[in-house]
């Protein structure tokens, strides 16, 4: 089974057909996706802005993370489910879309950046948890996260303008 | 309104935005990033009111951390929204859901502003009653829902048929 056969099969599932023909299905899914990505970006930015030293400087980093990240994850799950449904509405179109592929790579990079922060950078967090100025590694992770997520939102919008042939 | 939209669509500013194909996606991206800051900032303050976040700070401290981001982002939203309207006046001003969005935005912005003004003056009252009153918690959830409804109406503009 090659990739095109799989894309065709996905495009013929009943869920895909409903998304293609319903007068409100796709836009409802897209609206959920926008609200979800807005909450992902806004809540993760709370942590990133603390790391780079722009906001919440009087709060402990661990406290900012504890307040924000559970909601980031909840919103991310919402964004992932609605995103998969959007892909399902036109599997071949998304698969061959350039901005869509770049967006997936950036999502992967954002994930790696987060893993590096959560597994390596936080090891000595007790030493700088309450300090307004964080170590260079933490500032880099925060800055990269902001760049990745801003780009992901931009690419998402770009997909919308390149999905259909002009 | 249709007459005005058509006149606006014929102006040089509107023609430029229509011809430069990158302007509208860029403005929409800025618009979404700014709405992200509004939703999340309102959300973090509401979570504090509900007792689900921000236990290390008072309500006033939480509000002072997030409120400037709400109002700055709102200005960014108005400016980017203005460019989008000039670029596609008929698509925006000509559909009912755009005006529903403006109505919801007025309700959301006014109730958020009223809460923050009152919080500045009566911080102790809000701090104490937050824990006791279900009505305040319910209001926090309703105001967040109205901000979400603004986003829903915004996305719906893209799919609306001309109605005016």
Boltz contact constraints between the chains, C-beta under 6 A:
constraints:
  - contact:
      token1: [A, 27]
      token2: [B, 159]
      max_distance: 6.0
  - contact:
      token1: [A, 31]
      token2: [B, 152]
      max_distance: 6.0
  - contact:
      token1: [A, 31]
      token2: [B, 155]
      max_distance: 6.0
  - contact:
      token1: [A, 34]
      token2: [B, 155]
      max_distance: 6.0
  - contact:
      token1: [A, 35]
      token2: [B, 148]
      max_distance: 6.0
  - contact:
      token1: [A, 35]
      token2: [B, 151]
      max_distance: 6.0
  - contact:
      token1: [A, 38]
      token2: [B, 35]
      max_distance: 6.0
  - contact:
      token1: [A, 38]
      token2: [B, 36]
      max_distance: 6.0
  - contact:
      token1: [A, 38]
      token2: [B, 39]
      max_distance: 6.0
  - contact:
      token1: [A, 39]
      token2: [B, 40]
      max_distance: 6.0
  - contact:
      token1: [A, 41]
      token2: [B, 36]
      max_distance: 6.0
  - contact:
      token1: [A, 42]
      token2: [B, 36]
      max_distance: 6.0
  - contact:
      token1: [A, 42]
      token2: [B, 37]
      max_distance: 6.0
  - contact:
      token1: [A, 42]
      token2: [B, 39]
      max_distance: 6.0
  - contact:
      token1: [A, 42]
      token2: [B, 40]
      max_distance: 6.0
  - contact:
      token1: [A, 43]
      token2: [B, 40]
      max_distance: 6.0
  - contact:
      token1: [A, 56]
      token2: [B, 65]
      max_distance: 6.0
  - contact:
      token1: [A, 63]
      token2: [B, 56]
      max_distance: 6.0
  - contact:
      token1: [A, 67]
      token2: [B, 53]
      max_distance: 6.0
  - contact:
      token1: [A, 67]
      token2: [B, 54]
      max_distance: 6.0
  - contact:
      token1: [A, 153]
      token2: [B, 29]
      max_distance: 6.0
  - contact:
      token1: [A, 153]
      token2: [B, 32]
      max_distance: 6.0
  - contact:
      token1: [A, 153]
      token2: [B, 33]
      max_distance: 6.0
  - contact:
      token1: [A, 154]
      token2: [B, 29]
      max_distance: 6.0
  - contact:
      token1: [A, 157]
      token2: [B, 25]
      max_distance: 6.0
  - contact:
      token1: [A, 157]
      token2: [B, 28]
      max_distance: 6.0
  - contact:
      token1: [A, 157]
      token2: [B, 29]
      max_distance: 6.0
  - contact:
      token1: [A, 158]
      token2: [B, 25]
      max_distance: 6.0
  - contact:
      token1: [A, 161]
      token2: [B, 25]
      max_distance: 6.0
